[in-house]
Structure formats: C-alpha cells, structure tokens
Amino acid sequence: MNDPRRLFRYVLTFAGLVTVLYAVTGLLGLAITLTLLQDNMLSTTEDNRVRASLYLAELIVGLPVWLALWTVTQRRAGVSDEERGSTARRVFLGATFALTSVVVLFALHTVLRYTFTIPGTRNGDPSAQDAAFAAARLLVFGAAWLYYARIGWMERGQRQEDEAHDLAVAVLAGFSLAFLATGVVQALGETLRTILDSGQPVFSGELRRSIWDRWGAIAARILSGGMFWGAIWQYDLHRGGIRRIRVGYLYLVLLFAVPTALGSATAVLYQLLRRGLGYTPMAESTWQFLVGVFPLLLVAGAVWAHHWAVVRSQPAPKIEGVGHVPGTISWPRRPGIALLVVLGLSMVTVAVVSIIWLALDFLLNTGDSLSGGAWWRDRASWSVAAGLVGLPAWLGAWNLMQHAASAEPASERAASERRKLLGFIVLVASVAAIGFAVSLLWLVLQTILGADLDAGEVSRMLKNLSAVLVALGVVAYHGQTLRRDLAFDTTHGTRVKISAFVAPGAESQLARLREATGHRIEVVGFLAEVPSGGASDPSELEKKLADLGAPGGSHAERALLLLGPSGGSIHPYSHNRPTEPDEARPVVAKAVQPR
C-alpha cells in the first residue's frame, strides 16, 4: 500500500470492473425481459430506452478502463513476486470476492423466491422482472466471482495468511448466515402459527396465494443462505490456522446471538410466569406468544452453541506459550466469557432492584397502578424471569473465571480481559450508585426545605436507597476482587512482556525458555546472524528471565531478548524516561539582572 501508483491502479481497476459488471447485468436483464416477458412488462418503451442508454454508457466508459489497467496489472503480476504479494493486490482480490459473492447471494435468493412463488403470482407481477434482472446478476457476477477467486487461490494457497481474503470470507459468511437464520425463524414461526390456528381453510382463494408468497420467500432464504453459508463456512474451517478475522467474525455473531438468546428466554419465561399467576389474554390464544419469541430462542441458541464451539476449537498463537495448562482459559475464550458475565450480571442486578421496588410498593401501598388489580403480576413475572435467566449465565461464566484464576493465578489474574471486565463493572456500578444517590439526596433536600412527605415520596426515597445499596454491593465485591488481583502482582511479581529477536537455529532454545520460565515471549523479528558480545549461556539466561518481574527484582514491565542457539542477552526497558533524583539533576545558575 506504500506505492501510490499501484494503489491508484488497483482502485481504478476495481471501479472499472464494478461499472462493467453492472452495465452487462443491466443489458442482459433488459434483453431477458424484452424477449421472454413481453406480456409481463410493466415498463414503457421510453423507460427501456433510458435504461439501455445508461447501461451502454457505463459499458463504453468502464470497459476500456478495466481492460487496460487489468491487462497491465496482470503482466506485472506474471513477472513480479512483489506485485503478486502486494497488499494492494490482496485487498483488490478480497474486495472483489466479497462484493461479487454477496451480490450472487442476493440474486440467487430473488430467483428462488420468484420460482417458489410462481403458483401464487398474477399477470403483470413485477417480481418477474426482478427475477429476470436477478438471473442476469447471478450469471455475470457469478462468473466474475469464480474468475477472480481462482486467481487469488492460484497466487496464494488457501491455507496461507491473507487477511483481505479472510475478511471477504467473513462478509459472505455473515450475510448468508443472516439469510439462513431469518428463514429458519420465519419457518418456525409459520409452523407454530399454523398449529395454533388449525382448522382455517389455508388453501382457498386469497389465503392460498398468501401462503405461496410467505412460504416461497421463506424457502428462498433458507436455501440460498444455507447453501452459501454451509459452503463458505466449511471452506473457512478447512483452511485452519490462527486467523484474527475469523475470531472477530465469531465474536460479532456471538454479540448478536447471545443477547438475543437471553432476551428470548426471558420473554418466554415471563409469558409463562404471568399466565401461571392468572393472566388470561383476551385477543389471542393462550400460546400465541410462542410464535414471536420461541423461534428466536431456538435459532439464537443454536447459533450461539455452534459458534462458541468453534471459538473453543481455535488454536492459540505460539506467543501464548507452550501447551495449555489445565483449568486455565485458553485463547480466544476470555472475551466471550467476559461478555456473558456482563450480560448475566446486568440481568440479575436489574431483577433484584425491580423485586425490591415491587416489595416497597406492596408495603407502602403506593402507585396509581395498584387500583388496577393484579398490576404486580407483570412486574413480578418479568423480574423473576430476568433473574432466573441471568443468574446461571452470570454464575457459570464467573465461576469459570474464578476457577481459572485459582488454577493459574500468574496468568489469569493478570489477564487484560479479566481486569478490563472488573474495571468496567466497577465503573458502571459506581456511576449508577452516584446517579441514584443524587436522586435520593434531591428528594431528601426537598423534604427538608418544606415539601410534603407522603407515601409516594417515601417510596421513591427507599427505591433510590435500595438501588444505591445494590450498586454499592456490586462495586464492593468486584472492586475487592480487582484489588486482590493487583495485590497478587505486588506479592508474586509482575508479568513482564518480553519481545524477542531470534537468530537462526534458536527455535528449540526459545521453546525451552518458554516452558522453563512460564513467560510469554513474543517473537517480533528474526536476526540475520547469531548475536555476539555480552551473551549469557542458556542456564544463566534462564535465571535472568525467571528473575524478571519477581518480588524485589527489576520493576521493568518490558524486556528485549536477543536469542541465539547457545545463549543470548536480556535487556529490561521502559517506555517512560526514569525520574532522576533531585541531587542528580544538574544545577543551572540563574543570571542576575543588574538593577
């Protein structure tokens, strides 16, 4: 990307390619509609003339740009390894892969949707023209997808590192998974609706056409999304390796699936509890609520389970150390466990506060809603449901982190994800406590200054006070845990980040040092020759590494390791300039100005 001419060439090549693809797609789609759908045309002759002129203009401008620049680029790539491995070329191929594949996915969905809904269509239905242009996109963009994907695979193997291609694969996997999940949710919802509304004449008149429309669109989503997601996901998993983009994609999916699953479970349990407490719906059947939330729970839970299993199977980078210590949390599971802790704790905390407020309303007989009869039912049902769903999520994830901290405190208590989680919880709970404390003090001051003190005011004061106490309890527990983690560093030494330059033949020595000292040694470069001068033998080097971060030893948080096959040297350092004592600072005489 440092060569502006190469970057300029690939950007214009991509722009020309997109212009040509859309122009050819438009002309082909227009030809199909004029040839095969003359009786189904909704556009006028003038509309077709305007479209054809636009497509031809795009083709006339875009084709020479794309052909000329792509020809030059291919010639250079054929004789230059630097050109084939350049970042600009990898980004171009990745962007082309992502764009063309996603367009093909949408086009296939449209074609399938029209095919499955033909029995329910009428003459002059605009979906026929949409299907014609979608078929054109499917052919044109599909051909471009296969062509450029083949070039990318020929230049770089499927298992080699290529983050641009990884990102393109993640984009296609995300879109196709959304199609598949949406289709499955709709299919389950329609099935439940049919079961609950059994006895209706579903295959008569307008209702027959409506069923073809609904199920045809659902089947199109499931087939198009399922085919693409199954193929691209198996392809990505088959490549293996340590891929940051894949891990990011997995967490993006979990970021949607986990809250959706927890929220849907809460909604289902809430509806069951309120019905168990005597609620009877007036305008719908007793179980009609399942149509909206139960499919979401099933699909989100399945997506969560599958992608979490893939997260657990991801290999750890070599810089994490040699092997895996039983009981610790392996890479990259910590962020997901921390996310579950936050969601579960939030649900439990809100549920506890809500139950306390409900109890106060009962005791003090406050609130206008009390005259509505069973006004408490919905609040109690929601609070209990949120607590019952959030409690196992929070305790399961938090206990896992605590067991790991007990099994391997040197690494787990110093993990950045754990400390960020504890700091985030303490910060949010502190802000909540401050907000409720301000509201409580405001009410108290109004009372002191002469405002009427009735049952409603007392209830609001007690509610704010209870929220403050709950928030402070959260702060106290997690703050104390964070203090113990920080104190563990002081007692048992700090975790030193070691960056290593490794000479040829020193790989086995590096593995031995990692295993013997337990330090995470990150290789940042490779030396052209074995370092000489001031090098320690392996046993002495191992002792120096073991002393790093130990109590009473060096206080440096970082160190540089120069490692050869028979030894090396260790150099602790810091990013901040050390503060000099006052007596060591040079004295600068001030000039005395004459009066």
C-alpha positions in Angstrom: 0.0 0.0 0.0 3.0 2.3 0.2 3.2 2.6 -3.6 0.7 5.3 -4.6 0.8 4.3 -8.3 0.0 0.7 -7.6 -2.8 1.7 -5.2 -4.2 4.1 -7.8 -4.1 1.4 -10.5 -6.0 -1.1 -8.4 -8.6 1.4 -7.2 -9.4 2.4 -10.8 -9.4 -1.3 -11.9 -12.0 -2.1 -9.2 -14.1 0.9 -10.2 -13.9 -0.1 -13.9 -14.8 -3.7 -13.0 -17.8 -2.8 -11.0 -19.1 -0.4 -13.7 -18.7 -3.2 -16.4 -20.4 -5.8 -14.2 -23.4 -3.6 -13.6 -23.6 -2.5 -17.2 -23.5 -6.0 -18.6 -26.0 -7.2 -15.9 -28.4 -4.4 -16.9 -28.2 -5.1 -20.6 -28.6 -8.8 -20.1 -31.6 -8.4 -17.8 -33.2 -6.0 -20.2 -32.7 -8.4 -23.0 -34.4 -11.2 -21.0 -37.4 -9.1 -20.1 -37.9 -7.9 -23.7 -37.5 -11.4 -25.1 -39.2 -13.7 -22.6 -41.5 -11.4 -20.6 -43.2 -9.2 -23.2 -46.7 -10.0 -21.8 -45.5 -9.3 -18.2 -43.7 -5.9 -18.9 -44.6 -3.0 -16.6 -42.1 -0.5 -18.0 -42.8 1.6 -21.1 -40.7 1.9 -24.2 -39.3 5.2 -23.0 -38.2 3.5 -19.7 -36.4 0.8 -21.6 -34.7 3.3 -23.9 -33.4 5.3 -20.8 -32.1 2.1 -19.2 -30.4 0.8 -22.3 -28.7 4.2 -22.9 -27.4 4.2 -19.3 -26.1 0.7 -19.4 -24.4 1.3 -22.8 -22.8 4.5 -21.4 -21.5 2.6 -18.4 -20.1 -0.1 -20.6 -18.4 2.2 -23.0 -16.7 4.1 -20.2 -15.9 1.3 -17.8 -14.7 -1.4 -20.3 -11.6 0.3 -21.6 -10.6 1.4 -18.1 -10.9 -2.1 -16.7 -9.3 -3.9 -19.6 -6.4 -1.5 -19.9 -5.5 -1.4 -16.2 -6.2 -5.1 -15.6 -4.0 -6.1 -18.6 -1.1 -4.0 -17.2 -1.6 -5.4 -13.7 -1.7 -9.0 -14.9 1.5 -8.5 -16.9 3.3 -7.1 -13.9 2.0 -9.9 -11.7 3.2 -12.5 -14.1 6.9 -11.4 -13.8 7.0 -9.9 -10.3 6.6 -11.7 -7.0 6.3 -8.4 -5.3 3.3 -7.4 -7.4 1.5 -10.7 -6.6 2.2 -10.4 -2.9 1.5 -6.7 -2.6 -1.1 -5.5 -0.1 -3.0 -3.5 -2.7 -3.5 -6.6 -4.9 -4.6 -8.7 -2.0 -7.1 -6.0 -0.9 -8.4 -5.8 -4.5 -8.9 -9.5 -4.8 -10.6 -9.6 -1.3 -12.9 -6.7 -2.1 -13.9 -8.3 -5.4 -14.5 -11.7 -3.7 -16.7 -10.0 -1.1 -18.7 -7.8 -3.5 -19.4 -10.4 -6.2 -20.2 -13.2 -3.8 -22.7 -11.1 -1.8 -24.4 -9.9 -5.0 -24.7 -13.5 -6.1 -26.2 -14.4 -2.8 -28.9 -11.8 -3.1 -29.5 -12.6 -6.8 -29.9 -16.3 -6.0 -32.4 -15.5 -3.2 -34.5 -13.4 -5.6 -34.5 -16.1 -8.3 -35.5 -18.8 -5.8 -38.2 -16.6 -4.3 -39.8 -16.0 -7.7 -39.5 -19.6 -8.6 -41.2 -20.8 -5.4 -44.0 -18.2 -5.6 -45.0 -18.8 -9.2 -48.2 -20.6 -8.3 -49.3 -17.5 -6.4 -48.3 -14.8 -8.9 -50.7 -12.9 -11.2 -50.2 -11.5 -14.7 -48.1 -8.4 -14.7 -46.5 -9.2 -11.4 -43.3 -7.0 -11.0 -41.5 -9.9 -9.4 -41.0 -11.5 -12.8 -38.9 -8.5 -13.9 -37.0 -8.6 -10.7 -36.3 -12.3 -11.2 -35.0 -11.6 -14.8 -32.5 -9.0 -13.6 -31.6 -11.2 -10.6 -30.8 -14.0 -13.0 -28.6 -11.7 -15.0 -26.7 -10.7 -11.9 -26.4 -14.3 -10.9 -24.7 -15.1 -14.2 -22.5 -12.1 -14.6 -21.3 -11.6 -11.0 -21.0 -15.3 -10.5 -18.6 -15.6 -13.5 -16.6 -12.7 -12.1 -16.6 -14.3 -8.6 -15.2 -17.6 -9.9 -12.6 -15.9 -12.2 -11.1 -13.7 -9.5 -11.4 -16.3 -6.8 -9.4 -18.7 -9.0 -6.7 -16.0 -9.5 -6.5 -15.4 -5.8 -6.2 -19.2 -5.0 -3.5 -19.7 -7.6 -1.4 -16.9 -6.3 -1.7 -17.7 -2.6 -2.7 -21.1 -1.2 -6.0 -21.5 0.7 -4.1 -22.1 4.0 -1.7 -19.2 3.7 -2.2 -16.0 5.6 -4.3 -13.5 3.7 -6.4 -11.2 5.9 -8.1 -9.4 3.0 -9.4 -12.8 1.8 -10.3 -13.7 5.4 -12.4 -10.5 5.6 -14.1 -11.3 2.4 -15.0 -14.8 3.6 -16.3 -13.4 6.8 -18.5 -10.9 5.0 -20.1 -13.6 2.8 -20.5 -15.9 5.9 -22.2 -13.1 7.8 -24.7 -12.3 5.1 -25.5 -15.9 4.3 -25.9 -16.8 8.0 -28.4 -13.8 8.4 -30.4 -15.2 5.4 -30.4 -18.7 6.9 -31.3 -17.7 10.4 -34.0 -15.3 9.3 -35.5 -18.0 7.1 -35.5 -20.6 9.9 -37.0 -18.2 12.4 -39.8 -17.4 9.9 -40.4 -21.1 9.1 -40.7 -22.0 12.8 -43.0 -19.1 13.4 -45.2 -20.0 10.4 -45.3 -23.6 11.6 -46.3 -22.6 15.1 -48.9 -20.2 13.8 -50.4 -22.9 11.6 -50.6 -25.3 14.6 -52.2 -22.7 16.8 -54.6 -21.6 14.2 -55.5 -25.1 12.9 -58.9 -25.5 11.3 -58.7 -22.5 8.9 -59.1 -23.0 5.2 -55.5 -22.3 4.3 -55.7 -23.3 0.6 -58.6 -21.3 -0.6 -58.7 -18.1 -2.6 -56.5 -15.2 -1.4 -55.2 -17.1 1.5 -53.8 -19.7 -0.9 -51.8 -17.0 -2.7 -50.7 -15.6 0.6 -49.3 -19.0 1.7 -47.4 -19.4 -1.5 -45.9 -15.9 -1.0 -44.9 -16.5 2.6 -43.5 -20.0 2.3 -41.9 -19.3 -1.1 -39.9 -16.3 0.4 -39.0 -18.4 3.5 -37.8 -21.3 1.4 -35.7 -19.0 -0.8 -34.0 -17.5 2.3 -33.3 -20.9 3.8 -32.0 -22.5 0.6 -29.9 -19.5 -0.6 -28.5 -18.7 2.9 -28.0 -22.4 3.8 -26.1 -23.3 0.6 -23.8 -20.3 0.7 -23.2 -20.4 4.5 -22.6 -24.1 4.6 -20.1 -24.0 1.7 -18.2 -20.9 2.7 -18.1 -21.9 6.4 -16.8 -25.3 5.7 -14.2 -23.8 3.4 -13.0 -21.4 6.1 -12.8 -24.0 8.8 -10.9 -26.3 6.4 -8.2 -23.7 6.0 -7.4 -23.9 9.7 -4.7 -21.7 11.1 -4.7 -18.8 13.5 -6.9 -16.2 11.8 -7.8 -13.0 13.6 -10.5 -12.1 11.2 -12.3 -15.4 11.8 -12.1 -14.8 15.6 -13.6 -11.3 15.1 -16.4 -12.7 12.9 -17.2 -15.3 15.6 -17.4 -12.7 18.3 -19.6 -10.4 16.0 -22.0 -13.3 15.6 -22.0 -14.0 19.3 -22.6 -10.4 20.0 -26.0 -10.7 18.3 -26.8 -14.3 19.2 -26.1 -14.3 23.0 -28.3 -11.2 23.9 -31.0 -12.5 21.5 -31.0 -15.9 23.1 -31.0 -14.5 26.7 -33.7 -12.0 25.8 -35.9 -14.6 24.1 -35.5 -17.0 27.0 -36.6 -14.2 29.4 -39.6 -13.3 27.2 -40.7 -17.0 27.1 -40.3 -17.4 30.8 -42.0 -14.1 31.5 -45.1 -15.1 29.5 -45.3 -18.5 31.2 -45.0 -16.9 34.7 -47.6 -14.3 34.1 -50.0 -17.0 32.8 -49.2 -19.1 35.8 -50.1 -16.1 38.0 -53.6 -15.9 36.4 -53.1 -13.8 33.3 -55.6 -14.6 30.5 -55.1 -13.0 27.1 -58.2 -11.5 25.5 -57.4 -11.1 21.8 -55.2 -14.1 21.2 -54.9 -17.8 22.2 -53.0 -18.7 25.3 -49.9 -19.9 23.5 -49.9 -17.3 20.6 -46.9 -15.6 22.2 -44.7 -18.5 21.2 -44.9 -17.5 17.5 -42.9 -14.4 18.2 -40.2 -15.5 20.7 -39.8 -19.2 20.7 -38.3 -19.4 17.1 -35.8 -16.7 18.1 -34.8 -18.6 21.2 -34.2 -21.9 19.3 -32.3 -20.3 16.4 -30.2 -17.9 18.5 -29.4 -20.7 20.9 -28.3 -23.0 18.1 -26.1 -20.2 16.5 -24.6 -19.4 19.9 -23.8 -23.1 20.6 -22.2 -23.7 17.2 -20.1 -20.6 17.1 -19.0 -20.9 20.7 -17.8 -24.4 19.9 -15.8 -23.0 17.0 -14.3 -20.4 19.3 -13.2 -23.1 21.7 -11.5 -25.0 18.9 -9.4 -22.1 17.7 -5.7 -22.8 18.0 -3.7 -20.5 20.3 -0.9 -18.4 18.9 2.6 -19.6 19.6 3.3 -16.5 21.7 0.8 -17.7 24.3 3.4 -20.3 25.4 4.0 -24.0 25.0 0.9 -26.2 25.6 -2.2 -25.4 27.7 -2.3 -25.5 31.5 -5.4 -27.5 32.6 -8.0 -25.3 34.3 -7.0 -22.0 32.6 -9.0 -20.2 29.9 -7.4 -20.7 26.5 -7.3 -18.2 23.7 -9.6 -16.7 22.5 -12.4 -17.6 25.0 -11.8 -14.8 27.6 -13.7 -12.0 25.8 -16.8 -14.3 25.3 -16.8 -15.4 28.9 -16.5 -11.7 30.0 -19.4 -10.7 27.7 -21.6 -13.4 29.3 -20.6 -12.2 32.8 -21.6 -8.6 31.9 -25.0 -9.7 30.4 -25.8 -12.1 33.2 -24.8 -9.7 36.0 -26.8 -6.9 34.4 -29.9 -9.0 34.2 -29.6 -10.2 37.8 -28.9 -6.8 39.2 -31.9 -5.2 37.4 -34.1 -8.1 38.5 -33.1 -7.7 42.2 -33.7 -3.9 42.1 -37.1 -4.5 40.4 -38.2 -7.0 43.0 -37.1 -4.7 45.9 -39.1 -1.8 44.3 -42.1 -4.1 43.9 -41.9 -5.1 47.5 -41.8 -1.5 48.6 -44.9 -0.7 46.5 -46.7 -3.5 48.3 -45.6 -2.5 51.8 -46.3 1.2 51.3 -49.4 0.8 49.1 -48.0 3.3 46.6 -48.6 3.8 42.9 -51.8 4.5 40.9 -51.5 1.1 39.2 -52.4 -0.5 42.5 -56.1 0.1 41.7 -55.8 -2.0 38.6 -56.0 -5.3 40.4 -53.1 -7.7 39.5 -50.8 -4.8 38.5 -47.9 -6.5 40.2 -48.1 -9.6 38.0 -46.3 -8.3 35.0 -43.5 -6.7 37.1 -43.0 -9.8 39.2 -43.1 -12.1 36.2 -40.5 -10.0 34.3 -38.2 -9.6 37.3 -38.2 -13.3 38.2 -37.8 -14.3 34.6 -34.8 -12.0 34.1 -33.2 -13.2 37.3 -33.7 -16.9 36.5 -32.2 -16.5 33.0 -29.4 -14.1 34.0 -28.3 -16.0 37.2 -27.0 -19.2 35.5 -25.4 -17.2 32.7 -23.5 -14.9 35.2 -22.6 -17.6 37.8 -21.5 -20.1 35.1 -19.2 -17.7 33.4 -17.9 -16.0 36.6 -17.2 -19.3 38.3 -15.2 -20.4 35.3 -13.1 -17.3 35.5 -12.6 -17.7 39.3 -11.6 -21.4 38.9 -9.1 -20.4 36.2 -7.7 -17.7 38.5 -7.2 -20.3 41.2 -5.6 -22.9 38.9 -3.1 -20.5 37.2 -3.1 -17.1 39.1 0.1 -15.9 37.5 -1.6 -15.7 34.1 -5.3 -15.5 34.8 -5.2 -12.7 37.4 -3.0 -10.6 35.2 -5.1 -11.2 32.1 -6.2 -7.9 30.5 -9.7 -9.2 29.7 -10.3 -10.0 33.4 -9.0 -6.7 34.6 -11.0 -4.8 32.0 -14.1 -6.7 32.9 -13.7 -6.0 36.6 -12.9 -2.3 35.9 -15.9 -2.0 33.6 -18.3 -3.5 36.2 -16.9 -1.3 39.0 -17.2 1.8 36.8 -20.7 1.2 35.6 -22.0 0.3 39.1 -20.3 3.3 40.6 -21.9 5.6 38.0 -25.3 4.0 38.8 -24.8 4.4 42.5 -23.9 8.1 42.0 -27.0 8.7 39.9 -29.4 7.1 42.4 -27.6 8.9 45.3 -28.1 12.2 43.6 -31.8 11.4 43.1 -32.1 10.3 46.8 -30.4 13.5 48.1 -32.6 15.6 45.9 -35.7 14.1 47.4 -34.3 14.5 51.0 -33.4 18.1 50.4 -36.9 18.9 49.1 -38.4 17.4 52.2 -36.0 19.4 54.5 -37.0 22.6 52.6 -40.7 22.0 53.3 -42.1 19.7 50.6 -44.9 17.4 51.6 -43.7 13.9 52.7 -46.3 11.4 51.6 -46.2 7.7 51.0 -45.2 8.3 47.4 -42.2 10.4 48.4 -41.1 7.8 51.0 -41.4 5.1 48.4 -39.2 6.9 45.9 -36.6 7.6 48.6 -36.5 4.0 49.6 -36.3 2.9 46.0 -33.3 5.1 45.3 -31.7 4.0 48.5 -32.1 0.3 47.6 -30.7 0.9 44.2 -27.7 2.7 45.8 -27.1 -0.2 48.2 -27.3 -2.8 45.4 -24.9 -0.9 43.2 -22.5 -0.4 46.1 -22.7 -4.1 46.8 -21.7 -4.8 43.2 -18.9 -2.3 43.5 -17.6 -3.7 46.7 -17.4 -7.3 45.6 -15.8 -6.7 42.2 -13.6 -3.9 43.5 -12.3 -6.2 46.2 -11.6 -8.9 43.6 -9.8 -6.4 41.4 -7.7 -5.2 44.4 -6.7 -8.8 45.2 -5.6 -9.3 41.6 -3.5 -6.2 41.7 -2.1 -7.1 45.1 -1.1 -10.5 43.7 1.2 -8.8 41.2 2.9 -7.0 44.1 3.3 -10.1 46.1 4.2 -12.6 43.4 5.8 -10.3 40.9 4.6 -8.6 37.8 4.0 -10.0 34.4 6.8 -8.8 32.0 6.1 -8.6 28.3 9.2 -10.0 26.5 9.8 -9.3 22.8 12.4 -11.5 21.2 14.7 -11.3 18.2 15.6 -14.9 17.3 18.7 -16.0 15.4 18.8 -19.0 13.0 18.8 -22.3 14.9 17.5 -20.8 18.2 13.9 -22.1 17.9 14.4 -25.0 20.3 16.1 -22.7 22.8 13.1 -20.4 22.6 10.7 -23.2 23.3 12.7 -24.4 26.3 12.8 -20.9 27.8 9.1 -20.5 27.4 8.5 -23.8 29.1 11.0 -23.3 31.9 10.1 -19.7 32.9 6.4 -19.5 32.0 6.9 -16.1 30.4 5.1 -15.1 27.2 7.8 -14.5 24.8 6.7 -12.8 21.6 8.9 -13.2 18.5 9.0 -9.8 16.8 11.8 -10.4 14.3 14.5 -12.8 13.1 18.2 -11.9 13.2 20.4 -12.4 10.2 23.2 -13.7 12.3 23.9 -15.0 15.8 24.3 -12.2 18.4 27.8 -11.8 19.9 29.2 -9.9 22.8 27.6 -10.0 26.3 25.7 -13.2 25.7 24.8 -15.4 28.6 24.8 -19.2 28.4 21.3 -20.9 28.5 21.3 -21.6 32.2 22.3 -18.1 33.2 19.8 -16.6 30.6 17.0 -18.8 32.1 17.8 -17.5 35.6 17.7 -13.9 34.4 14.3 -14.5 32.7 12.9 -16.1 35.8 14.0 -13.1 37.9 12.1 -10.7 35.7 9.1 -9.4 37.5 9.9 -11.3 40.7 9.4 -9.5 44.0 12.5 -7.4 44.8 13.7 -7.8 41.2 13.6 -5.4 38.2 10.5 -3.3 38.1 10.6 -3.1 34.3 7.3 -4.1 32.6 9.0 -5.0 29.3 12.2 -6.7 28.1 14.1 -7.3 24.9 15.6 -10.7 24.3 18.3 -11.3 21.7 18.5 -15.1 21.4 20.9 -17.4 19.7 21.3 -21.2 19.6 23.8 -21.2 22.5 22.5 -18.3 24.6 21.6 -14.7 24.4 21.1 -11.5 26.3 18.1 -9.9 28.1 17.6 -6.1 28.2 14.8 -4.8 30.5 13.4 -1.4 29.4 10.5 1.0 29.8 8.7 3.5 27.6 8.9 6.2 30.1 12.1 8.1 31.0 13.1 7.3 34.6 12.8 10.2 37.0 16.2 11.5 38.2 16.6 12.3 41.9 17.0 15.9 42.8 20.7 15.6 43.7 21.5 14.0 40.4 20.0 16.9 38.4 22.4 19.5 37.0 22.2 22.8 38.7 21.5 25.7 36.3 22.7 29.0 37.6 20.3 31.9 37.0 21.6 35.1 35.6 21.3 38.0 37.9 20.0 41.1 36.2 21.6 44.4 37.3 19.2 46.9 38.8 
